[in-house]
Amino acid sequence: MNRQLPKPEMLKEFLQLDTPSLDFRGRRLEKAQDIWDLRKIAKRRTPVGPFNYVDGAAERELSYARSREVYDNIAFHPSVLRDVKNVDLSCTLSGGPSAMPLAIAPTGFTRMMHSEGEIAGARAAAAAGIPFTLSTMGTETIEDVASEAPGGRHWFQLYLAGDNRQVAYDLVARAKDAGYDTLFVTVDTPVTGARHRDARNGMTFPPKLNLKTFADASWRVEWWTNFLTTKELGFTNFGSGSKSIQEIGGLFDPTLNFADLEWLREQWDGQLLIKGIQTADDAERCMEHGMDGVVLSNHGGRQLDRAPVPLLTLPEIRRRIGDEPTVLIDTGIMSGADVAAAVAFGADGCLIGRAYLYGLMAGGAEGVARALEIFRSEMQRTLQLMGVNSVADLDESKVSMNWREF
């Protein structure tokens, strides 16, 4: 080889050092290339109890693992030599506009993961142009979430207890007055699933500090400081102050049935979706009882272990109930490619719970915004590489459930 001294201009081009920045959160989040990177950051920065509450599932966690396996086995059918300079991700979700086929799912105890909680999620969702869903077991009020993200679409998730209808009536009325346009009713919780990680970690709400939990939280300075210096944790839609589930009263009702849904239909004139549907027969029955749509969900694998995988039930449910009702799907969705696949199989859009909370734990509101940007960029890139210009053009001809049978 003939050697020569490097030219100064070459050295100048390659030796470009990053400008030092005191924006530690921003620098940390910028390095996250996908949701799994956000999960790694979240695990480092969050105590074991809250992190495992998000990360875990029921019993042997088979339902969640199978949901992820199905998404990992999908194959796309790309077309080439298409003009895909411009890609349209916008769509209609539950009767209203969304910048992409994605919404934030309802999650309980959210301020325990990060003190910015639901407000961070609602603001990030509004900025991204997608809906945000507040849980009955949320840690911010219906009114505060709406007022803190005034430009966003707000949905509310309800646990309907048959013998406690006044509570349900009050929550629904408040959601309507605050401008929420869609109501979810969760129906896969006649009892609570056995979440062994939480039991092993002594996970309670509000959190109880013992020597083990104190030691685990103490070196996670930001979480610890926020926990001690921000407002008291509680199920704020039931009054101020910390409250346990026992203090609220029964939220899960083993007697809940379709007659209860008919009563709720009379109280709510907005979009009404039933969350926790796992079979085509139940989806059809929801339509017969006047519902506007369904959320195909096994509760993130957190209720019945070995429950059906929502993505596998999706094509048949869509065929059975037709194109008009809203069909949303959750569980195991960790990338924009997962969303594209679900839409191709018949979903109007996807709900993300863990993925959103990983972002929240990694960096508060900025972390949620980073998670949503990752989803948006992955979705756009996936469609471009598939030769598709719009999410409206996705259908079953573009995907296979098993990459081995492409």
N, C-alpha and C positions, 0 to 999 in steps of 0.2 A: 504493500500500500504506500502511496505517496502521501506524506503528512504535511500539514501546514499549521501555522499558528491560527487560532480562532480569530475571526474578525470582530472588532469591538461592537459593531452593530448587531452581530449575531448574539453576543453575550447580553447585550442590552435587551434584545427581544425575549430571550429565555429567562433572564433573571429579573422577572417582575414580581416583587414581593407584595403580599397583601398589606393594605393599609391597616394599622392597628385600630380596633374598634372597641368601645366600652359597651356595645350592645351585645352582651353575652347571650341573651335569649335568642336574638336574631341570628347570631353566628351559629348557635347550636342547631337551630331549626333549618338553616340554609343547607346544612350538611345532610339532612334527611332526604334521601332520594325516593323512598317509598314508605308505605304505612308501616312496614316491618322495622324500618329504621326509627320511626317515631315510637314504636313499641319498645325498642331497646332503650331509647332515651327515657321514656316514661318509667320503665322498670328501675332505672338507676335513681330517679328523682322522687319516687313515690314509695311510701312504706309498704311492706309486704301485704298487709291486710287489705287496704284499698286497691292495690294493684291486682291482687288475686281475685278480688270481688269482680273486677272488670274482666280479667283474663280467663277466669275459670268458667266451669259449666257444671251440670248435674252429674252426680254419681261417678261413673267412669269416663265421662265427657265424650262418649261415643257419638252422640248426635252432632256435636259441634265439629268433631274431627271428620265425620263423614261429609258434612256440609262443605268443609274446606276441600276434601278430596275430590268431590264432584266438580268444583270450580277448577281445580288444578288439572283435571282430566279433559277439559273442554278443548276442542280444536276449532279454530276459525277457518273459513273458506275464503281466502283473499282473492280479489280480482285486481289485475294490474292494468297499466296503461289507461288509468282514469284520471281525470283532472280533480284532484282532491286538495287544491290550494285552500279552498274555503269549506269548512265543515260546520254544520249547524247542530249544536247540542240541545237547543231549546225544545221544550215539549209542554204538554199539559199534564198536570198531576192533580188528581182529585178536584177537577173542575176549574183549576186556575193555572196561571203560567209558572214555569220554572225554567231557570237558565240551563239546567241539565236534568236528566232523569234520576235525581238524587234528592233525598231529604234526610234530615237528622232524626234518628229514632228517639222515642221517649226512654229516658234512663233515670233510675231512682238514685237517691243519695249523692247527687252529682257534685255538690260542693265538698264532699269528703275526698274526692279525687284531686280537686284543685279548687281553691277558694273562689276563683272567678266563675265557676259553675255554669249554670244554665244561661246566665247573662252573656258569658263569653260565646257559648254556642249559638245563641240567638243572634248576636251581633255579627258573627262570622257568617252565619247562614244568610242573613239579610244582605250583607256585602257581596256574597256569592250569588245571590238571586235565587236561593232555594228555600223550601219551607223548613221550619224548626218545630219539633214536637215536644211539648212539655208533659212530663209524667205527673199523674196524681201524687206519686211519691217523690216529686221534685223538691228541691230545697230553695226555690225562689217562687214567689207568688205569680199567679196568672196575670195579675195586673202589672207587676214589675217587669216581667219578661216582655210584655207587649209594649210598655212605655220605653224600655231601654233599647228596643230594636224597632222603632216606629215604621221603618220602611219595609219590614219583612212580612212574610206570610207565616201565620202562627196556627199550629194545630195543637189539640189537647187530647191526651190519652186518659181514659177513665177506667177505674176498677169499679164495677157496678155490683154492689152487694144488695141482694134482693130484699133484706129486711132493714135496709138503711137508706131508703130512697130519698129522704130529705137531704142528706149529705150530697148524694149524687145530683139532685135537682139544683142545689145551691151552686155546686161546682160548674155544672153545665150552664146555668144562668150567668155566672160570672164570666165564663169563657165567651159566651155570646156577646155580653156587654163590652168585653175587651177587644172584640173584633176577630176572634178566632174563627176560621171558616170551615174547619174540618174537625170532626170528633172521631177518635178511635175508641172502641170498647175492647178491652183485652179479655179473652174468653178461655184461655188455656191455663188458668190458674185456679182450679177448684180448691187446690191445696198448694202449698209451697214445695217446689222441688228440693231434693236433697243435695245441697251444694257443699260437698265435703271439704273443699279448700277453705271455705269460710268457717266451717266448724272447727277445722284443725288450727286455724289462725285465731280463733276466739273472736271472730268478726261480729261486731254488734253495731247498732245505730241507736243513739249516738255512740261514737267510739269510746271504749273504756281503756284508760291507760294503766298498764301494769308494768313491771320491770322489763318484760320482754318487749312490749310494744313501745315503751319509752326508749329503750336502747335502739330499736330498729328505726324509729323516727328521728332520733336526736341528730344523726349525722346528715340527714336530708334537710338542710337548714331552711331552704325556701318554704318547703311544705310545712315544717314545724312552726316557723314564724307566722306564716299565713293562718294556720289553724288557731294559734293563740291570740292573734291580734285582729281578727275579723269577726263579724257578727256570729252569734251562736248558731250552730247547726240545728236544723229542725225541719219538719214537714210543714213549711210555712203556710200552705193553703188551708191548714187546720188550726191556725192561730200561732202567735209568736212563741218563741222558746223552743228548746229541744223537746221532742216527743218521740217516744218509741211507737212501734206499730201497735202494741197493746193499748197505748193511751189513745190512739186514733180510733180504735175499734176495728171490727172486721172489715177488711178490704177484699179478701178472697172468699168466695161464696160457692160451696159445693152444690147449692141448689139452683144456681143460675141457669136459665133456659130461654127459649125463644120468646116466650111471653114477656119476659123482662125487656128484651130488645124492642118489642112492639111498644111497650110503655115509653121507652127512651125515644123511639122514633117520634112520638107525639110531643116530646119536650124539645126536640132539636130540629130546626128546619134547614140546617146546613148540610154539608156532606157528612154521611155517617158510614164509617168503615169498621168492619169487624176484624180484629187482630188476633191471630192465633189459629187461623183456619189451616187444616192439615190434610183434608180430603176433599175430593170433588163433590161428594154428596152434601157435605156441610156447606160448601160454597154455594151450591144451588139452593139450599134451604135459606141461606141468608138473602139471596135475591128474591125468593118467594115471600119473605117477610119484610120487604121494602127497604133493604139496605142499598147503599150506593156502591159498595164495593167491598173488597176483602184485602187483608194483609196476610199473605202466606208466610207463616212463621212458626218455628218450634221454640220461640222465646230465646233464641241464641243458644239453644241446647241446654238451657238452664232449668227446664221443667222435667219433661218426660225424656229420660235417656232412651236411645234407640227410636226416637220419634222419626217420622218421615222427613226426608231432606226436602226443604221447600222447592228448590230448583227442579227436582225430579217430579214433583206434583204439578208444577206450573203449566206445562203444555196441555195436559188433560183438563185442568181446571179452566184454562182459557177457552178451550173448545166447548166445554159444557156450559159456561155462563155467557159466552159471546164476547163481542168486541167492546160493547158500550160500558159495562161496569168497570170501575177502577180496580186494577190488580197491582198491588205493591208486594214486594218480597224483601225479607231480611234473612239474617243468619249467614255468617261466613264471608261476607262481601268485604274484600280488602283491597280492591284495586279498580281502576276505571275499566280495565278489561273484563272484570267480573260483572260490572254494571252493563257493559255492552252485551255480554252473553245473556244476561237475564232479560234484557229488553228484546233481544233476538228470539228468545223462547216464549215471549208473550207478555212480559211485565210492562206496565207503564213506567215504573221506576223502582228504585231500591231505597231501603232505609239502612243507615249505618249507625251502629251503636258503639261497639268496641273501637272501630277505627276512629270515630270522632273523639272518644274518651282517651285514646292513646295520644292524640294530638293535644287534648286539653291538659293531660298530665305532663306532657313534654314541655309545654310552654304557654299555658293559659289561652287567652283569645288568639294570640298569634299562632299558637300551636294548632288550634282548630282551623284557622285560616290556611295554614300550611297544608293540613290534611286535605282540605277541600280543593286547594290548588293542585295538589298531587292527583287527586281524582280527576279533576278537569283536564289536566295535561295528558294523563294516561288515556282518558276516554278519547280525546281528540286524536292523539297519536295512533291509537288502536283503529279508529275508523279510517284514518288516512292510509294506514298500512293494509287495511282490508279493501280499500278502494271504494269506500262508502262516504257519501257527502252529508248524510243526515241520520240522526237516530231514528227518524221515521222510516228510513229505508232498511232498517235491520229486521230480519225475519229468520225463520228456521232454516232457510236455504243457506244462511251464512255461517251456521254452527253445527257441530256434532257434539254429542255428550261424551264420546270416547275417542280420544285422539288415535287410538289403535285401529279404529274402524272408519277412518277418514275416507 
